[in-house]
Amino acid sequence: MPQTRHNIGIESPGFNAMVVKNDDDGWKFMLLRRAEAETYPGTWGVVTGGKQGNETVAQAVAREVAEETGLAEIRMFATEHVIQFYEPEDDRIWIMPLIIVVVPSESEVVLSAENDDFVWLLPHRAQHRVTWKNLERVFDEIDDELELYPAHNWVEIKA
């Protein structure tokens, strides 16, 4: 008797928001370090989150960026990039869109308890600091796209 095949589930539980600013040294990327009490403690990455209620992705990104970093003056862009990985706790493949969040160069960061540190880094330095390889791979492409800010393949989204 043939066995019934069961596929691995695929889910899109949220998004990754890459916060960037342009200052005298060029484009810099914000990385956050997860606090000890959070999932994946001590790892470096970008703002992550999910929708609540009837929120759009843009509304959820604006809320999460404000909650995690205190940054409220933002411009957001949908990109064609997605971050995908296997999440063992859920036994599913997660696929999440990458949203670019541009903030003024003088922005002041106020971290929530989810993260215990942050840095602003040039793309090649940020690329080597992030914990996850699937995130590391997009820094070069986003850096290239920032050369033509806003990139022609980005779509501005509003909360």
Order of alpha helices (4+ residues) and beta strands (2+ residues): beta-beta-beta-beta-beta-alpha-beta-beta-beta-alpha-alpha-alpha-beta
